[in-house]
Amino acid sequence: MKVTHSFFLFSLLLSILFTACNTTKYVKENEYLLQKNTIRIDDKKTSDYTITDYLIQRPNNKPLGIPLGLYIYNLGDLNYDSIHEKKIEAFQNRNNFWDHLLSKKQTLKSINRRKNINHWFLTKGEAPVIVDPKKTANTAENLRINFFNSGYFDATVKTEMITDLKKADISYLVTKKDPYFIGDIQYHIASNQVDSIVQQNTDQVFIKKGEQYNQENFKKTVSALTQVLRNNGFYHFTESLISFRNIDTLAQDHITPVDIHIDNRKVKKGNRLEEIPTNVQTINKISVFTDYSYENRNNIYDTKKDHNDISFYAHEKLKYRVKTLANSIFIAPNQIYNDEAVESTRKHLKSLNNFRVVKINQKELPNNELATTIILTPLKKYGVGINSEIIHSNIKQVGLSGGFNFINRNLFRGAEIFKLSLQGSIFDTATKVSGSNNDNFDAYELGVDVSLEFPKFIFPLMGNLIPRTMTPRTKITIGTSFQKNIGLDKQKVTGIIDYTWKSSLKNKHMVELLNAQYIQNLNINSYFDIYSSEYNQIKTIQESEFPSYNLTTTNAPNFLQSIPNSFENSNPTEFKTLKNIEKRRGIITSNNIIPAASYAFEHNSKKGLSDTRYNYFKAKISSAGNLNNFIFETQNDQKVFQNIPISQFVKLDVDFRKFWSTSNNQSLAFRTFVGVALPTGKNQDIPFISSYFAGGSNDIRAWKTYELGPGSSNTGLEFNIGNFKILSSLEYRFKIFNSIHGALFMDAGNIWNLPNASSTASEEELFSGFDSLEDIAIGTGTGIRYDFNFLVLRLDLAFKTYEPYLTENKWFSNYTLNNSVLNIGINYPF
């Protein structure tokens, strides 16, 4: 009976797999499932995305070569709706054993559940992509036009379809032939004023005699000349007024002349078109309506104030200082119209974060003049928000966060933003430590921040350093937070003054004039409960050398201080171990003041949320306790304030990321990070909070947070830190089906201590040059992600591939499921 039952289950499973894996299940007679597209240019295969983007039809998505989405779709039944109706009809008329055993309501639910499951297969799966001859022909034509626009006027594209049963491969065979080049360029410009501006800006004409014909250069020329003319007073000028004529696509010598025509605009008057001369237009007046709303659009503006020849209007009274608003306006009366200045005005006013809508309109006046109207619709002055989210970081494995925010806009009538934030979170820590219970979600953190943001630089002399067009901002923040069951339960008080500005759309600058932190450890008496590995080392030495001492985690600090210096003569190794533990405890448990200043540069070429081909770079240099050390007193060669040590160090972080994509379904992501922190003055160590660590779901995923390093050491400590770090990650991301995505990844890196930059580091922990690169650990793994649109839930399974701390067999020694690390994350690791 067991054999029969097992055989039945095996047969059923085999049948389901065969049905799903039959990729042509829903391919009809005389139809073909698209298996592969190939583009060959002059007999050479290409995978250049600028070419493959022209493919209209693409095969079903195949992560790792398996069309999983199609398999899931094939588990469904396209005719199940009619089957379902028959089942419902039969159910209503029947009366059998099952109807007595189960209620009719239960049976009906079961029938409907089958329909829902079938519907899930068909909607979440991926329908087979059937070859469409029209789409194939359109793709071939798109490819021909692409090469035509690149100067290959005689290019041809042929298609070949190779079929095998109900499957087909399509090849697009491109023959470019000889390219065409640009010959003589002639200008035909209707307006003398326009002609004068164009001749002064010929560098904006990207069509050059002798260069290969390229349609992109024609488009760039149209866009650039239009921008130049609109920035020089030609308000009505549009791209449609520029045309290119006399292009000979059949030239025997493959050299075509180009005539550039710039016409006057034409306006329809009655039944005829009238040509209007293109003239420079000047702004006559500027009116700013500061509190427009749809509800009061017909009410009279009874308050007016002029500043810099700009008129500001409001209902009842002006709520903004006109000087502040005027600083965001880059156009002025009696100046010629400038499109760039208008756009800068719009962006700057919007960046104040005080206005929901910013509109700028132009009205024509006689004598080629314009009246500019700026309409501002304010946001609500007060805002209250409550937020909650799932949180995740290298320390906070997974948890819940909630907060309350209060915003007061335009606090001092200068578009300032005051913000009060209360935030609390409860979470499960990534690294459980001894001395705490092992309950999940036993850690929490509470914090409060108060900030005030100004739409300008408020520090003396700095106001003139950065142009207003770069939207300079000043932000002052004061905050405090404290933790429970996270290490030594730190309390932190922070004061920050920072300046930000954008020198371009891609480049951002940040200067922290002051980032002062006071860190107090609230739970230092539990140090050896938390750092149990160090206590165990002490315990081993105590039992061997001082058996009469009743050692506990509470009196362990007293035991370390009681070790006589004579012990070094008889037991130098044990003496050094105890002294290093004592020093390390002093470093980690000491309270610190970190008065830092920093500069950061950030470059991001991403053009939008859907852009998957971009790069990111950020460099930050920080100095703590050096620029302002003259204000602190010195005690025992240590800068202090109110007997609290002042941390002194310099720190440099460099982060680079690159993203490639060959289609919407797959991409390649690379990240590399290098960080170094060096103590200065008489300091020999970096504060714990400013040190580097390795491991965790956003780091080297094959090791848990703080588990790896430093160097080739395997300390067994709960929290391993260093002052030098290298990290690189390479991740291949692909769509599996619907909202489920997958990834294959490799992480490499480690932390070290630099020579003369740590008072407790052993030889194994030091970075001593290129030889230390052998200590770079490598982890590889696979991941699965579910995209909720507003966040991505991530599960990454990582395996230890190369372990530098092993004495032999460093490769794949623990490449097993038992030694793997499952990382739960929110959003992508980088």
N, C-alpha and C positions, 0 to 999 in steps of 0.2 A: 504494500500500500504506500509506503514511504517513497519507493522508487517511482511509482506511478505519479505521485503528487509532485515530486521533484522534477520529473520529466515534463509534466504539464506546465510548471512554472518556467522551466528553461525554454520550452517551445514557445510559450506566450511572450517571454522577453525577447527571444530571437525574432519572433514575428514583428514585434513593435520596432526593434532596431532595424529590421529589413525595410519596414514601411517608411521609417524616418529617413534612412540612408539612401533610399531610392530617390535621387535628386530630380528625376524626370517624372515623378508621380503625377504632377498636374501640368505636364507639358502635352498639349494636344497634338493630334495628327497634323503633319506638315508644319509644326512649330519646332523651334530649336532653343534649348537653354544656352545662354551666352556663357561660355567657359572662360574665354580669355580675349583681351584686346592686345594687339601688337602694332606699334608704329615703327616703320623703318624709313629712315631718311637717307636717300642715295645708298640703299642696301645696308645701312647701319641701324641697328635697333637702338631706340632711345627711351629713357624713362624720365626725361626732363619734365618736371611738373608744369613748366610754362607751355609745353606742348601737350602733355597728357590731359591738361585741364580742358582741352577742347573736346574730349570724349563725352558724348551725350549719354550713351548707354555704358554702364559698367557692370561687370559680373556681380553675383551675390557676394556679400562680404565673407571673407574666409580667414578668420583669425587662426594663425598657425597652420594654414592650409585646409582648415575644416569649415565648411559652410554651415555652422551650427544654427544660425537663424533660419536657414532653409530647412534644416532637419526638423526644427520645432514646428515650422509652418506645416510641414508634411504630416505631422502627427494629427493635425486637424482634418475635418471632413467638410468639404465645400458644400455638400448637400445635406448637412446635418439639420438644417432648419425644417426641411420637409420630413425628415425622419423624426424630429422632435414633435412636429404637429401630429403625426400618426401615433406616436407614443402617448401624447396627451389625449387624443381621441380614444385610443384603446383603453387607457387608464380610466376614463370617465365611464366606460361601459362594462368594465370587468368587475368580478367579485371572486377573488381566489384566496389561497392560503396566506399570501403576503399581506393582503389587505386586512386580514384578521390579526396577523402578527404585528404589523406596523399600522399606525394611523394613516389615513389617506393624506393628511397634511405632510407627514414625514415622507411618504412615498413620492408625493408631488415635488417636495424639495429635492429629493434625490434625482428625479428626472431633470429638473431645472439646473441642478448642479452640473450634470453632464454637459448640458448645453453651454453653460458658462465656461467650463473647462475647454470645450471645443472652441468657443469664441476667443479664449485667451491664447490658444495655440495660433489661431489665424491672425490675431491682431498684434501679438508680441513677436511672433515669428516674422520671417522675411519671405515674401512671395517670390517665386522663381522669376528671374529676369529673362524674358523671351526676346529673341532677336527681332528687332523692328527695322525692316528695310529702309523706311523713311528716315529714321534716326541715324542709321548707318550712312545714308546718302548725305544727310545734313552735317554729320561729323566730318565726312570727306570734304564737303564744301567749306566748312569752317577752317579746316587745316589748309586748304588751298588759299583762302583769303588771308590767313595768317602769314603764309610765305609771300603772297603777293604784296602785303603791306610791309614786308621786310625787304622788298626790292626784287624779289624773284617773280617777275610778271609772267613768265612762261611756265611756272611750276604746275605740275599735274599731280593728282592724287587718285590712285586706283585702289579698289577694295577687293579682297579675296576672302571667301568664307569656306573653311574646311569643316565638313560635318562628319560626325561619328554617331550613328544612331540618332538620338534626339538632342545631341549636344553639338555646339559649333564654336569654332575659334575664328575671329575676324582680324584680318591684317590690313593695315592702311599703308600703302606703298607710295611714298612721296619722292618725286623726282624734282629737284630744285631748278636745275639748269643754271645758266649764267645770270648773275645779278645785274641790275641797272644802277647807274650812278647819276649824281646831280651835276647838271651843266651850268649854264649861265642863269643868274637870278635877277629878275627885273621887278621893280616896285611900281605899282600903279595906285597912288593914294589920292583920294578925292579932296581931302582937307589939307591945306598948307600947315595948319597948326598940328594936326596929327602927324604929318610927314616930318615936321621938325623934331617931334618927340621920338619918333621911330628911328630917325637917323642918329640921334644921340644915344640910342639904346640897341644898337645892332648886335650887341653881345647876347641879347635876349632872343635873337633869331638863331635857332639851332639847326637850320638847314644850311649846310656848307657845301660849296662847290668842290667837286672831286670826291665827296664821301658817298657811300652806298645809300641808296634811297631807303628810308625807314619812316613808316607812317607815324611812329611815336614821336619823331622829331618835329613833324608837322603839328601834331597835337600840342606838344610842349611849346612850340612857337606861338600858336594861337592863344594858349593859356597865359603865357608870359607877357606877350604884347598887350593883351586885354588888361592884365593886372597893372602893367606900367601905365597905360593910358588912363585907367580909372583912378590910379594914384596921382595923376597929374591933371585932374580937374574934369575929365570927360565922363561925367556921371552917367550918361545914357549909352555909353559904349558897351557893346556886347560881342561875344565871340562870333556871332552869326555875321558880323560885318566884315570878317576876314575870310578870304577864300583863296584857293590856289588853282591856277589855270595853266593851260598849255602844256600839261604833263603828257609826254609821248610814251605810251606803254608799248609801242611797236618800233621804237627807234632802232635803226639798223646797227648803229654803233653802241647801243645800250647806254647812251647818255641822253638824259631828258632835261630840257630847260624847265624852269619853274618861274611863273609869274605870280607875285604876291599882290592881291587886290585888297585894298581897304576902302570900303565904300561909306558914304554918308547914310545915316538911317533914313528910312522911309516911313511916313505916317499916313494912314488912310484918312482922307477927308472927303466925305461923301462917297462918290463912286470912283474916285481916283486916288492914286498914291502920290504923295507930295514928298520930295526929297528935302530933308532938313539939314542945313550945314552943321557939321560937328564942331562945336565951340567949347572952350573951357568955361566951366561954371563955378561960381564963387558962393560960399555960404554967407548969407546976409544976416541971419539971426538964428539963435539956438534957444529953444524953449524946453524946459524940463518939468514934467508933471510928476511929482514925487509920490503921490498916493492915489493913483488911478485904480478904480475897480469898476466892474460892470454895473454894480448897483448904483454907484454915484456918478456914472458917466455923464449924466445930464445936469448935474449940480454945478453951480458956479464956483470957480477957484477964486476965493476972496483973499488969499495971501500971496504976495509976490515979493521976491527979493532978488536983486541982481548981484552977480559976482563975476568978475573977469568978463564982462559983457555977455554973460549967460543969465537968462531969466529963469528963476525957479518958482514954481507954483505949487500951492497946496490948498486943501480945504481946511478952513479954520486956522491952523498954524503949521509951520514947517517943523517936522519932527527930526529932520536931519540937518546937521551943520552944512551949509552950502559949500564951504571950503572943502569938506571931505568929498562931497559928490563931484565938485569941480576937479579934484585931483584924479578922478577916474574918467574924465572926459578929455579926449585927445584931439578934438576938433575945436575950432575957434572961428568967430565971425571975421569976415574979410580975408579968410584963407581960401585957397582953391579947394574944391572937393577932393578928398583923399579916401579911397576905399579902405585902405589898411588902417587909417586912423579911426574910421567908423567901426570897423570890426574890433579893433583894440578897445574902443570905448565900450562896446557891447560885452566883451569878455571880462573886462575889468569890473564893470558894474555888477555882472553876474557873480564874479568871484568874491564880492563882498558878503555873499550868503545872507543878504538881507532882503533880496527881491526875488519873488517867484517868477515874474515875467519882466523882460527888458526888451522893448521895441524901439527901433530908430527908423523914423520915416522922413522922407524928403518931399517938399512941395515946391513946384517950380514957380518962380516969380519973374517979372519982366527983367530985361537986361541981363539974361543968363545968370540969374541969381537963384539961390535955393534957401528955403526956410526949413531948418532941421527941428524935428520934434522928437524928444526922448520921453517915452512913456514907461514909468516904473510902477509895478504892482507889488507892494511890500508883502513879505511873509508875515505871519502873526508874530507880534513882539515876544510873546511868551510861548514856550513850548514845553510840554511834559511828555516824557516817553518812558515806557516800561518795556524791557527787553528780556528775552530768555533764549538760550541757545545751548546746543551740545558743544562742549569744548574738548580740545585735545591739544597736547603738546608733548615734548619729550619727557617732561616731569609729570604732567597731568595726563595720565593714560586715557581716561575718559571720564566725563563728568557733566554736571549741569551748572549753568551760570545764569544769574538773573541780575537785573540792574534797574536803577531809576535814574533818569536824566532830567535836569531842569535847564532850560535855555532862556536867557534874556538877551534879545537882540537889540542893537543900537543903545547900549547901556548909557553911554555919555553923549549920545546924539552924533557920534562919529563912526557909526556902523561897527562898533565893537561888539564882540560876542562873549557873553559871560556864560559859563557852563559849570553846573554842579553835577557830579556823577557819583552815585553810590553803587558799588558792585560787590556781589557775593557769589561764591561758587563752592560747590561740594563735589569731590571727585575721588577717584581711585588713583593712588600714586603709582607711577610706573615701576618704582623700586621700593619694595617693602623692606623696612629696616627693623632690626631687633629692638625690643623695648616698646614697640607699638603693637596694638592688637592687629590681627590679620583680617579684620573685617573689611569688606569692600566699602568704598565711599566713607572712609573714616577720617578723611582730611578735608579741611575747608580753608577758605581765604576770604577776608573781608577788606574792603578798601574804599577810600573816598578821595576824590580829586576835585579841585577847583581850578578853573582856567579862565584866562581873559585874553582874547585875541584881538589884535589891532590890524587894520588894513594898511600898515605902513611900518617902517622901521622907527622905533621910538628911542633908540639909543643916540646920544649926541654924535653928530658928524656922519653917522652911517646913512642918514636919510638921503644924502646926495650921491652915495656910492653906487646904488643900483637904480636904473631907470624905472619909472612908474610902469612902463609896459611889461616889466617882468613880474608884476604883481607881488611886490615884497610884503611880507607879513611878519608880525611879531607875536609870539605866544608866551605867556607867563603861566606856569602851572605849579601848584602846590598840592601835595597829596601825601597820604599815609596808607599803609596796609599792614596787616599782620596775618600770620599763618598758624595753623594748628596741624600737628602730625606731619609736617614736611621738614625733615631734618631737625634742625635746632629751633624751629619755630621762630623765624626772623620777623622782626618788626622793622619797617622801613619808612623813613620820612624823606620826601623828595622835594626839591625846589628846582625848577627849570626855567631858563630864559632862552628861547630859541628863535632864530630867524630863518625864513625860507623864501626862496624866489626861484622862478623858472626862466632860464636864459633862452629856452626854446621849447617847442612842444615835446621834445624828447629828453631834455636835460633839466635836472632839478638840483638845487644847491641847498644845503642845510648847515647852519652854524649854531651850535649850542654855546652861547656865551658863558652859560653856567648850567651845569647839571650836578647839583650837590645832593648827595645821598648820605643819610645817617642810617647805619644798619646796626640793630641791636639784637643779639641772640637771647631769646627768652627762656631757653630750655637747656642751658649749658650743663646743668647737673646730670642730665641724661646722656651726656656725650658718649660714655662707654656702653650705655644700653643701645644707642643707635649705631655706633661704630664697634660692633661686637667683635669683628675680626682683629682689631687692634687690642681689645681687651683680652682676647684669647692668646695673643702673643705675649702680653704681660703675664698672664696667668701661667703660661708654660715656663717662663723664666722664674717667676716667683716660686712655683712648686719645686723647681730644681735647685734654686740658689737661696731662696729665703722661705723655707717651708713653714716656719713658725708664724709668718705674717698672715693674718686673716684677711685676704684680699676680697674685696667686693667691687662692683661697678661704681659704688658711691665713693669709696676711699682710694680708688686707683690713682687719682691725681696726687694725693698725699704720698702714696707709695713711690711714685715717680720722683717726687721732690726729695724723698728720703734716701735715695740711692747715693752712697758715698762715692767720691771721685776715685777712691782706691779700687773700686770694683772694675774700673777700666783696665787696670794693670793685669788682673787675673782673667777677666772675661771681656775683652775688647769688643767682640762682635755683639754680645748681648747688651753691653753698655751702650753701644752706638744705636742699637735697635730701640732701647728704652728712651734715649735722648731724642731720637727722631720722632718717636710717638709723642713725646712731651712737646716738642716744637710744633708738630703738626696740630696738636690739640690747641696750642696757644694761638696759632694762625687762624684756625677755623672758628674758635669760640670768641675771639676778640671782637669787640665792637669797633666799627670803623666809620670814619667820615671820608667820603670820596668827593672832593671838589673838582669836577672835571670840566674841561672845555673841549669841543670837537668841531671838526669840519667834515661833511660828507658830500660826495658827488654821486648822483644817480642818473644813469642813462637807460631809457626804456624805449625801444623802437616799436613796441606793440601798437597797432593802429586801432584796435577795438577788441571787444570780448571774443569775437570769432577768429581773430588772427592767430594762426598756429605756426607762423614762420617769423620769428623775431629774436632779438637778443636783449639781454639785460646785464647791466654792469653797475656795481656799487662799490665805492671805496670810502672808508671812514678812518680818520686818524683822530685819536683822543689823547689828551694829556691831563693827568690827575695830580693835583698837589704840587705842580711845578710852576705854573704861571703866576700863582697867587701864594706861593709858600712864604713870602716875606711877611705876611700878616699873622703867621702862626709862630708860637714859641717853640723852643727846642728843649726836649728832656731826654737825656741819655741817647743823644744822636738821633732822636726821633721827633719829627714835627707832631705837635699835639695841639688840641683845642679843648679846654676844660678837661684835661687829662685823658682825652679820647684820641687815639692814634689817627694821624692823617695819612691816608694811603697816597703813595707817590709812584706813578708809573706812566709809561707811554704805551699806546696800543694802536695797532694797524690791522684792519680787516679789509679783505678784498674778496668780492663775490661776483662770479661771472656765470651766466646761464645762456644757453643757446637752444633754440627749438627749431626743428625741421618738420616738414610735413609733405608727404607725397599725395595725400588724399584727405578727405574729411574723416576717414575711418582709422587712420593710423598716423602716428607721429613719433619722432625721436627727440628726447630731451636730455640735455647734458648740463651738469652743474659742477663747478669747482670753487672751493673756498680755501683761502689761506689766511690765517690769523696769527699774530704774534703780540705778546705783551711783555714788556721789560720793566722791572722795578728800577726806580731812580732814587737819587739821594742815598740815604743810609739803609733804605729798605732792601730786603733780600727776597721778598716773596710778594706775589700778587694776591689781593683779596679773593676769597672764595667766590664771591658773586661776580667778579670780573674775569675769572679763569675760564679755560675751555674744558669741555668734556666730550666724550665720544660715545656713540650708541644711541638708540632710540628710533622711533618711527619716522622721524624727519632727518635722520642722520645715517649712521652705518647700521642698517636695520637688522643685521645678523647678531648684533649684541644689544643687550638691554642698556638703558640709560645709565651712564657713569660706569659701565662694566668694563670697557676696553681701555687699555693703556695704564700708565704712560709707557711709550716705547715698547720694548719686548718684555716688560715686566708683567707678572701675573700676581698682583698684590693680594687679590681677594678682598680688597677694601670695598666698602659699600659705595663710596663716592670717590672716584678717581678723577683728578684734575691735572691740567698742565698749563703751560704758558705759550705753547706753540702748537698749531693745529693745521693739518692738511686734510681736505675732504674732497672727493670727486664721486659723482654718480652719473651713470648712464642708464636711461630707462626707455624701453620701447613700449609705446602705448597703442592699443588697438581696440576697436569696437568688436564685441562678441555678437550681441544682438540687442536691439531696442536700447534701453538705458543701461545695459550691463557692459562694462568695459574691462579689459584685461591689461596686464603689464608683465614684462620681463625686465629685470633690473640687475645692475651690479653696482655696489658701493665699495669704495676703497678709501682708506685714510687711517689716521691715528692722532694721538696727542703725544707731546713730549714736554720735557722741561729743558730749557736752554742752560748751558753752563753758566755759572755765576748768577743765575736768575732764580735759584731755588735753594733754600738752606737744608732741605731734607731729601733731595732727589738722590737715588742710587745711580750707578753707572748704566744700568739697563734702561732707566727712565730718561736719560739725557739724549739730546739730538747733537750728534757729533759730526755732521756733514753728510755727504751723499751716501755713505755706508748705512746711515740710519734709515734710509728709504727702504731698506729691506724689512723694516718693522711695520710697513704699511699693511694693514689687515684688509682682507677682501671678503666681501659677502655677496652672494647672489641669491636670487629668488624669483618668485612669481607673485602676482597680486591680482585681485579682482576688485572692481569699483562699481558702485551703483550711483548714477547721476540723478539727483533729485531736482536738478535745475538750480536751486538755491544753495545746495551744497553737495559734496561728493563724499559718500561713505566708502572708506577704503580698508581693505584687509590685505596685508602683505605677509607672505610666508618667506622668511629669509634663512639661508643656510650658511654656516661658517665654512668658507672655501679655503682661505689661507689664514692660519693663526700664527702670528710672529712670535708668540711667547712659548710655543712648543719647542722642545729641544731637538726633536726629529719628527719626520713625517708631517710637516707643517701643512701640506696640501691635502684637503679632503679627509682628514683624520676624523672629524666629527660631523661629516656631511650626512647627517641622518635626521629623521623626523623627530626623534627624541631630543636632539640637541638644537633643533631649529627654534626660531623666535617668531611668534605670530604677533604682528603689529596691527593694532586698530587705530585708524586715523580718520581725521576729518579733512577733506580736500586733499589736493596733491602734495607730495612731500616738498616739491619746489616747482 
